Amino acid sequence: MSAWAIGRRRSARVERARQVQRRRFAGTALSCNADMGPTEVREVCRLDETGRSLVRAAMQQLQMSARAFHRILKLARTIADLAGSERIETAHLAEAIQYRPRRAM
């Protein structure tokens, strides 16, 4: 597959995720997952028990703040949207945690 075809496929996936987010936030002042506040995060970023356990462990091990926790949930929701998933799966959370910037020691 050519680089052009890969880029086109990627941009189609991004556009589909943006459409999902526009529908999700229709009738609100929000336009994308990044715009969510804590209330919207609680409503939109629901996790199953495995996901909650992963986040709990990550918060303890990485000493995450509540703000960092919300950023990870919003990113996981975006990753799930890109994957075409209705739910945030454990793999989406793990990927979002992996992107977390490392603190300098």
N, C-alpha and C positions, 0 to 999 in steps of 0.2 A: 504494500500500500504506500502511496506517495505521501510526502510530508504535507502536501496541499490537502489531500483527502483526509488525513488524520486531523489536521487543523480544522477542517470543515465539520468533521464529526464531533470534535470537541466543542466547537462553538454552538452546534445544534443542541448538545447536551446542556451547556450553560444556559442557553435560551429557554429550554424546557424547565430548568430549575428556576429561572427567573419568573416564568409564567406561573409556576406552582406558588411561588412566594407572593406574587401579585394577587392571585386568587385567595390565598390564605389571609392576606391583610386587606382585602377589598372592604371599603367602608370605614377604614381606620386611617389614622395619620401615618401609619407605617407603610413602608414599601418593600422592605427586605428583612431577612433574619437579623442582620446587624443592627437594625433600628429597635429591636425588642428591648424592653425594660424587664425588671424582675418579674412583674405580674405576667407579662406575655410569655416569658421563658417558662414559668411554672405551667402555663396552659398548653403551650405548643411543644415543649421539649420533655415530654413524659418518658420515663425510663422504666424498663422492666427490672426485676430484682437483680439480674446479672449485671445490668448497666449501673444500677445504684451501688452495687458492691464494688464495681470497678472504679467508679467515681470516688466513693468513700476511701478506698485504698490509695488512689492517686492524690486525693486531698491531704491525706496524712503523710504519705511518703514524700510528696513534692512541696508540702507546706503551702498549699494554695489558699489564697484569700477567696472570699465569696465572689468578689469581682472576677477573679480568674476562673472560678467555677462557672459563672454565667457565660463568660467568653467561650469556654470550652463547649458548653451546651449549645450555644448559638452556632459555633463552627460545626459541631456534630450534626446539627439540624441541616445545615447547608450541605454537608457531605452526603447526608441521607437524601436530600433533594436531588443532588447531582446523580446519585445512584438510582433515582426513581423509586425510593422506598418511602412508604407512608410512615413507618416507625423509625426511630433512631435505634439502630442495632448496636451490639457491643463492638463490632468492628469499626463502626463510624465513630464511636466514642474513643476507641483506642487510637485511631488515626488523628483525631482532634487533639488528644493529649500529647501525642508525639510531636505535634507542631508547636507546642508550648515553648516559648523561649526559655533557655536555661539561664539561671542566675549565675553571675560571676562569684567565685568563692573568695 
